[in-house]
């Protein structure tokens, strides 16, 4: 990540219309934005479009960005809003494949080859439950489990209290656990620590 003083200077230069400064910000943060968009959409083309749209918005709305604050939360917020817009335009949202890292216990739960069918069914169930989560819950799940962002940072990114972030994470996990228990599937251990 950029050092704070350099980032501040690049934001100010971008606010003044300097495309080279925008390009430097793009080079520094493109992977972060792309990775977040890809995790949320599971579609590389959509993630690329969201990446481009995010930096167009950065240039267009540079004047409203507070150069004294870190840019990273602003980029996450814009990226997730663009993902939400993309999801709303699709008839069937894509599953969040990468979210399965959140449930690392699945691979260990089915080590034998004869359990591959059962494993596939469990993974499909997890996808189905994640797809059924509200966009607000999907956002916190992506940020917390895939981007490894703290509850406090997510709170700042989404402009909601940290208690709301914790609640959304809790109910997302509870919904998945309930679905797995209904199907009599092993429930992986999921970290409940938020600090």
Buried (B, 14 or more C-beta within 10 A) or exposed (E): EBEEEEBBBBBBBBBEEBEEBBEBBBEBBBEBBBBBBBBBBBBEEBBBBBBBBBBEBBBEEBEEBEBEBBBBBBBBBBBBBBBBEBBEEEEEBBBBEBBBEBBEEBEEBBEEEEEEEBBEEBBEBBBEBBBEBEBBBBBBBBBBBBBEBBBEBBBBBBEBEBEBBBBBBBBBBEBBBEBBEEEEBBBBEBEEEBE
